[in-house]
Amino acid sequence: MTIVHINRASELAFQMAEMRRYKPSSIAKRFGRNGPSPEQLEKYKAEVSAWNSRYRKLAAEQKKALAESDAEYRKRLSMI
């Protein structure tokens, strides 16, 4: 059995990739040529805003985790 260690940056990158699979579609694709009603538009904007917020938070966490991982690697490399 092979044990694979996935660091935090890789885990977050995977989560971001999964999120991109379920990104809200564009207004044109979702509502067609006639466009959304005002209620649908508000709901759509809230959904997109929530998705964007979560994605930005994951991206910031991933960037921080990647910097920590790189620093740890450089530290181990300097010991050799």
C-alpha positions in Angstrom: 0.0 0.0 0.0 1.4 3.4 -1.0 0.8 6.3 1.3 0.4 9.6 -0.5 1.0 12.8 1.5 -1.1 15.6 0.2 0.0 19.0 1.6 -2.5 21.7 2.4 -1.8 23.7 -0.8 -2.6 20.7 -3.0 -5.7 19.9 -1.0 -6.9 23.5 -1.5 -6.1 23.4 -5.2 -8.2 20.3 -5.5 -11.1 22.0 -3.7 -10.8 25.0 -6.1 -10.9 22.7 -9.1 -14.0 21.0 -7.7 -15.6 24.4 -7.2 -14.9 25.4 -10.8 -16.8 22.4 -12.0 -19.9 23.8 -10.3 -19.4 27.5 -11.0 -22.7 29.2 -11.7 -23.4 29.5 -15.4 -23.7 32.8 -17.1 -27.0 34.8 -17.2 -27.4 34.1 -20.9 -27.0 30.4 -20.5 -29.2 30.1 -17.5 -32.1 32.4 -18.5 -31.8 32.4 -22.3 -32.6 35.2 -24.7 -35.4 36.8 -22.7 -33.3 37.2 -19.6 -34.2 36.8 -15.9 -37.0 38.3 -14.0 -36.0 40.8 -11.3 -36.4 38.1 -8.6 -34.3 35.6 -10.6 -31.6 38.3 -11.2 -31.3 39.0 -7.4 -31.1 35.3 -6.6 -28.5 34.8 -9.4 -26.4 37.7 -8.1 -26.5 36.3 -4.5 -25.5 32.9 -5.8 -22.6 34.2 -7.9 -21.5 36.5 -5.0 -21.4 33.6 -2.6 -19.5 31.4 -5.1 -17.0 34.2 -5.8 -16.5 34.9 -2.1 -15.8 31.2 -1.3 -13.5 30.8 -4.2 -11.5 33.9 -3.3 -11.1 32.7 0.2 -9.8 29.3 -1.0 -7.4 31.0 -3.4 -6.0 33.2 -0.6 -5.7 30.1 1.7 -4.0 28.2 -1.1 -1.5 31.0 -1.8 -0.6 31.2 1.9 -0.3 27.4 2.2 1.9 27.3 -0.9 4.2 30.0 0.5 4.5 28.0 3.7 5.2 24.8 1.8 7.8 26.5 -0.3 9.5 28.0 2.8 9.5 24.5 4.4 11.0 23.0 1.3 13.8 25.7 1.1 14.5 25.1 4.7 14.9 21.3 4.2 17.0 22.0 1.0 19.4 24.2 2.9 20.1 21.4 5.4 21.4 19.1 2.7 
